[in-house]
Amino acid sequence: RNLGIVVVVRRILTTTKPSAALSSLNTLSNKMPAGTSTLPAAGAPPDGKRLFVSKTDPAYLARPNIDGGKFFCNGEIREWTGAMQPVYAPIFLEGTEDKVEIGRQARLTPKEALEALEAARAAWDHGKGEWPLTPFQGRIAAMEKYVKILKTKREVIVNVLMWEICKVRADAEKEFDRTIDYINATLKAAKECRNKESTLQDVSGVLAQVRRNPIGVMLNLGPFNYPFNETYTTLIPAILMGNTVVMKLPNVGCLAHIPTMEVFAECFPKGTVNFISGAGRETMPPIMATGHVDIFAFIGGSKAADALIKELPNPHKVKICLSLDAKNLAVVLADADLDLAVNECVLGSLSYNGQRCTAIKLILVHGSILEAFTAKFTAKMATLKAGLPWEKGVDITPLPETAKPAYLAELREDAIAKGAKLHAPGADQNWGHTLVYPTVLCPVTKDMRVWKEEQFGPLVPIGKFDDISEVVDYACTSPFGQQAAIFTKGDVATLGPLLDVLTNCVSRVNINTQCQRSPDNFPFSGRKSSAQGSLSVTDALEAFSIQAMVATKSANAALIQKVCDAKSSSFLTMDYTF
């Protein structure tokens, strides 16, 4: 692999105009944080980038030390004396070759996984458990209490997000705050839904009340890149609707959830929420194989999702909600505002190092403006600052996934071998450690891996099209279908028909703006291998519940009134929640 790196570096220097290459490299070097190296000496293989933190840095002195040697099950936080895994930040300590240790994680076994499942089953108790039978107002009160206490954990969780997954402070704070906003929006939507249901329908002599009720036991798996926010988009509505949950903590991003154990224990009945940490390959299949999972919510890769679903002995009875792979396409038409398109595409492809399912992962540019677009894109990319996540103005941070730099290197090597050029900045890329500077591959073509595979990192493939049918062909044949973005000043003759096709291939098309999830009230879904189900605030409440009804002949209206007046049923009631 090192020999391949030397060839790549030489190719950059010989295929790019010398002045442009030197200018870009100098710009990038000026952006490098202390502790990183520039290009290696001639003939020497680059050994990658390490980002160092000083022992005297206030952030280092305040670094997390999260003890995840715990097992949260059946309302109890139990000490774990089994196997442990140290958790390291992808940041190195100055003067050493060591990553900074920030905590530890319990490596639970299938035995504990099944114990957590049994706790959730007991809490559900065929719908007779304390939490599913808690009146709606009681569930609202418990969740509001949870939010109030959770807010006191803000700085702890933000600090963990900065260190464990290297999210810049502003983004870490945004993830926490947006999660609180999401919970509050879910509470508001749940009240509105419940109040609409607090009425009787009289149709053809049948008097009925229809409400959404819980389904049962959920197995919930969240991602590493938004371990707090994304996980809560499925966890919170499921709990609020009366389900019980076993939550598998992500191996990377696990520590953000540890401080919430005591909050869940204080706010909800035992067994309502249970945590599992450790190797998912060992702990998740046994749970699925029991046949006791009623809801499967998974955010991650489609291969892992398919493997777990195959473990189900009764897939017909399981409500499945998936948010999976994406290869979001940006299309830059010939009349596009180049400055706008470049700014949105840089932001859309490289925010949080491109580690977002909604990131733009392939840009197709009309051939007449490809050269101008690529030059502006590369220049804009050169202004991005690499550094420690708590430093002001930092855009690029170390990657938390240990295998990601090598994977990105494979994609680059494959594309270059097939004719793509690697555009500076990034000629002195990391090929083995954690800090990977963003680079552009252009032009990319169908035979390259990066054309088809989701890179999920700071590697931006740019291809060209001369006829819009080439864009349509890509969108129609891609196995992914989450989002797309189109940039144009006003070519409605092309835009209109393209919208009609793309909306049948993806679930959201953005015009003159990057791909994104927000606002949370809008549907967040996908087609093909990108998703199953939708996760807007209201959609999630519906996804993790089922309609139930009480019906009688209209002649029994007086009996129904008596039940409501006696307040003997939490289902059959006209009460409103404010």
Buried (B, 14 or more C-beta within 10 A) or exposed (E): EEEBBBEBBEBBBEEBEEEBBEBBBBBBBEBBBEBBEEEBEEEEBBBBBBBBBBEEBEBBEEBBEBBBBBBBBBBBBBEBEEEBBEBBBBBBBBEEEEBBBBBBBBBBBBEBBBBBBBBBBBBBBEEEBBBBBBBBBEBBBBBEBBBEBBEEBBEBBBBBBBBBBBBBBEBBBBBBBBBBBBBBBBBEBBBEBBBEBBEBEEEEEEBBBBBBBBBBBBBBBBBBBBBBBBBBBBBBBBBBBBBBBBBBBBBBBBBBBBBBBBBBBEBBBBBBBBBBBBBBEEBBBBBBBBEBBBBBBBBBBBEBBEBBBEBBEEBEEBBBBBBBBBBBBBBBBBBBBBEEBBBBBBBBBBBBBBBBBBBBBBBBBBBEBBEEBBBBBBBBBBEBBBBBBBBEEBBBBBBBBEEBBEBBBBBBBBBBEBEBBBBBBBBBBBBBBBBBBBBBBBBBBEEBBBBBBBBBBBBBBBBBBEEBEBBBEBBEEBEBBBBBBBBBEEBEEBBEEBBEBBEEBBBBBBEBEBBBBEEBEBEBBBBBBBBBBBBBBBBBBBBBBBEEEBEBEBEEEEEBEEBBEEEEEBBBBBEEBE
